[in-house]
Every structure is written in C-alpha cells, then in structure tokens.
Amino acid sequence: MFPVPEQFSAATKANFDAQLALITTLTGKAFEGVEKFVELNLNAAKASLEESTANTKQLLNAKDAQEFFSLSSSQAQPTAEKVLAYSRHLANIASITQAEFTHAAEVQIAETNRKVLALVEEISKNAPAGSEQFVTFVKTAVNNANSGYENLSKTTKQAVEALEANLNNTVTQISEATSKAAPRAAAKK
C-alpha cells in the first residue's frame, strides 16, 4: 500500500501551518509599518503646530508690511525643507516595510517549494511504472512557478528602486529650487 494519502495530508498540514506563519509575520510587519507611519505623523503634526504658533507670533509682531513679507519668505525655506524631510522619512518607512514583506514572502515561497519538490520526489519513488511523465510535468510546473515568482520579484524590486530614485530626484530638485528662491527673497528685503 502506498503512503501517498498520508504524505499529502502531512504536506497539506505543513503548508497550512506555513501559510498561517506567513500571514502572522506579514500582519506584524504591516502593524510595525503603520505604527512608524502614525508616529511620524504625530511628530510632524506636533512640530508643525509648535512652529506655526511661533511663526504666527512673529508675523503678528511685524512692524510694517515689508518686515511681514520678509518674515514670510524667510519661513518658506525651512517649511519646504521639513516637507522634504517628511517625504524622505515616509518613503523610507514604505521601503523598509516593502523589503520586509518581500523577504518574508521569499523565505516562505522557498520553503514551500522545497517541501513540494521533496513530496513530489518521495511520491515519484513509489509511483507506478509509466507515471514518470506526470512526475516530470509536476516538477517542471513547480520550477516554472518558481521562475515566474522570481521574475515578478525582480520586476517589483526594480519598480520600487525606480520609485525611490524618482522620489530622491524630485526631492533634490525641490530642495535646489527652494535654496535658490531663499536668497532671492532675502535680497528683496
């Protein structure tokens, strides 16, 4: 008698346990990312409120319109820099969370594939004569699925890297533009 049903049952249970572990890991990583995002927003809101209060007091104490506009333009540069810093920090949180998700999924997929191939190998040892083509087909299907996942993973990583590069480029351009605008505003004083 073949132990195939027991092997499938054990493999199904192991796969279920692995999927549950993956979901637990991904949920934990998602909560960590959300926690960092909430902390960033709370800190940004607190700093923004404090800075707005101080800036408003300065503007209200201006003696004339020229001083008012001078103060307004001098406050624009630090505000733009803080927005850029916030954007960088936010992109960093998203990048780290995405990398952790990808790593957890890669580990799980590699382990699942290893188990599937081991199961197919074990079953093929006990397979009746003439089933070699079916076993080869299953192994090929698993290998093709692995290749497809690897290609998808590489493409996703490239897309994330391109997004990060574009964000950094945009931040640099905005930073340069605000740096150039600040001296012009100061010269108008």
C-alpha positions as CSV (number, residue, x, y, z in Angstrom):
1,M,0.0,0.0,0.0
2,F,1.2,3.5,-0.8
3,P,1.6,6.1,1.9
4,V,0.6,8.8,-0.6
5,P,-2.6,10.0,1.2
6,E,-0.7,10.4,4.5
7,Q,2.1,12.3,2.7
8,F,-0.5,14.6,1.1
9,S,-2.2,15.1,4.4
10,A,1.1,15.9,6.2
11,A,2.1,18.2,3.3
12,T,-1.2,20.0,3.4
13,K,-1.0,20.5,7.2
14,A,2.6,21.7,6.9
15,N,1.6,24.1,4.1
16,F,-1.3,25.4,6.1
17,D,0.9,26.0,9.1
18,A,3.5,27.8,6.9
19,Q,0.8,30.0,5.4
20,L,-0.5,30.8,8.9
21,A,3.0,31.7,10.0
22,L,3.5,33.9,6.9
23,I,0.2,35.7,7.5
24,T,1.2,36.3,11.1
25,T,4.6,37.6,10.0
26,L,3.2,39.9,7.4
27,T,0.5,41.2,9.7
28,G,3.2,42.0,12.3
29,K,5.3,43.8,9.7
30,A,2.2,45.7,8.5
31,F,1.4,46.9,12.0
32,E,5.1,47.9,12.5
33,G,4.9,50.0,9.3
34,V,1.6,51.6,10.4
35,E,3.0,52.3,13.8
36,K,6.0,54.1,12.3
37,F,3.7,56.0,10.0
38,V,1.5,57.1,12.8
39,E,4.5,58.1,15.0
40,L,5.9,60.1,12.1
41,N,2.6,61.9,11.5
42,L,2.1,62.6,15.2
43,N,5.6,64.1,15.5
44,A,5.1,66.1,12.3
45,A,1.8,67.4,13.5
46,K,3.2,68.4,16.9
47,A,6.2,70.1,15.3
48,S,4.1,71.8,12.7
49,L,1.7,73.2,15.4
50,E,4.5,74.5,17.5
51,E,6.3,76.1,14.5
52,S,3.0,77.6,13.2
53,T,2.4,79.2,16.5
54,A,5.8,80.7,16.7
55,N,5.7,81.8,13.1
56,T,2.3,83.4,13.6
57,K,3.5,85.3,16.6
58,Q,6.5,86.6,14.6
59,L,4.2,87.7,11.8
60,L,1.8,89.4,14.1
61,N,4.7,91.3,15.7
62,A,5.9,92.7,12.3
63,K,6.2,96.5,12.4
64,D,5.3,97.1,8.7
65,A,4.4,95.2,5.5
66,Q,8.0,94.9,4.4
67,E,9.0,93.1,7.6
68,F,5.9,90.9,7.3
69,F,6.7,89.8,3.8
70,S,10.4,89.4,4.7
71,L,9.5,87.1,7.6
72,S,7.0,85.2,5.4
73,S,9.6,84.5,2.8
74,S,12.2,83.5,5.4
75,Q,9.8,81.0,6.9
76,A,9.2,79.3,3.5
77,Q,12.6,77.7,3.2
78,P,12.6,75.8,6.5
79,T,9.0,74.7,5.8
80,A,9.9,73.3,2.4
81,E,12.9,71.5,3.9
82,K,10.7,70.0,6.6
83,V,8.2,68.8,4.0
84,L,11.1,67.2,2.1
85,A,12.4,65.5,5.2
86,Y,8.9,64.2,6.0
87,S,8.7,62.8,2.4
88,R,12.0,61.1,2.7
89,H,11.1,59.6,6.0
90,L,7.8,58.4,4.7
91,A,9.5,56.9,1.7
92,N,12.0,55.2,4.0
93,I,9.2,53.6,6.1
94,A,7.4,52.4,2.9
95,S,10.7,51.0,1.5
96,I,11.6,49.2,4.7
97,T,8.1,47.7,5.1
98,Q,8.1,46.6,1.5
99,A,11.5,45.0,1.9
100,E,10.4,43.1,5.0
101,F,7.3,41.9,3.2
102,T,9.3,40.7,0.2
103,H,11.9,38.9,2.4
104,A,9.2,37.1,4.4
105,A,7.4,36.1,1.2
106,E,10.6,34.9,-0.4
107,V,11.5,32.8,2.6
108,Q,8.0,31.2,2.7
109,I,7.9,30.5,-1.0
110,A,11.4,29.0,-1.0
111,E,10.4,26.7,1.9
112,T,7.1,25.7,0.3
113,N,8.8,24.9,-3.0
114,R,11.4,22.8,-1.2
115,K,8.6,20.9,0.5
116,V,6.6,20.4,-2.7
117,L,9.6,19.2,-4.5
118,A,10.5,16.8,-1.7
119,L,6.9,15.5,-1.7
120,V,7.0,15.0,-5.4
121,E,10.3,13.2,-5.2
122,E,9.0,11.0,-2.4
123,I,5.9,10.2,-4.3
124,S,7.8,9.5,-7.5
125,K,9.8,6.8,-5.7
126,N,6.6,4.9,-5.1
127,A,4.8,5.9,-8.3
128,P,3.7,3.1,-10.6
129,A,5.6,2.5,-13.8
130,G,4.6,4.8,-16.6
131,S,4.0,7.8,-14.4
132,E,7.4,9.3,-15.0
133,Q,6.0,11.9,-17.4
134,F,3.5,13.1,-14.9
135,V,6.2,13.4,-12.2
136,T,8.4,15.3,-14.7
137,F,5.4,17.5,-15.6
138,V,4.8,18.4,-11.9
139,K,8.5,19.2,-11.3
140,T,8.5,21.4,-14.4
141,A,5.3,23.2,-13.3
142,V,6.9,23.9,-9.9
143,N,10.1,25.1,-11.5
144,N,8.1,27.3,-13.9
145,A,6.1,28.7,-11.0
146,N,9.4,29.5,-9.2
147,S,10.8,31.2,-12.2
148,G,7.7,33.3,-12.6
149,Y,7.8,34.3,-9.0
150,E,11.5,35.2,-9.3
151,N,10.8,37.4,-12.4
152,L,7.9,39.1,-10.6
153,S,10.0,39.7,-7.5
154,K,12.8,41.2,-9.6
155,T,10.4,43.4,-11.5
156,T,8.8,44.6,-8.3
157,K,12.2,45.4,-6.8
158,Q,13.2,47.3,-9.9
159,A,9.9,49.3,-9.7
160,V,10.5,50.1,-6.1
161,E,14.1,51.2,-6.8
162,A,12.9,53.3,-9.7
163,L,10.2,54.9,-7.5
164,E,12.8,55.7,-4.8
165,A,15.2,57.1,-7.3
166,N,12.4,59.3,-8.8
167,L,11.4,60.5,-5.3
168,N,15.0,61.3,-4.4
169,N,15.4,63.1,-7.7
170,T,12.3,65.1,-7.1
171,V,13.3,65.9,-3.5
172,T,16.7,67.1,-4.7
173,Q,15.1,69.3,-7.4
174,I,12.7,70.9,-5.0
175,S,15.4,71.4,-2.4
176,E,17.6,73.1,-5.0
177,A,14.7,75.3,-6.1
178,T,13.9,76.4,-2.6
179,S,17.6,77.0,-1.9
180,K,17.7,79.3,-5.0
181,A,14.4,81.0,-4.1
182,A,15.5,81.9,-0.5
183,P,18.5,84.1,-1.5
184,R,16.2,86.0,-3.9
185,A,13.6,86.5,-1.2
186,A,16.3,87.7,1.2
187,A,17.7,90.1,-1.5
188,K,14.3,91.8,-1.8
189,K,14.3,92.7,1.9
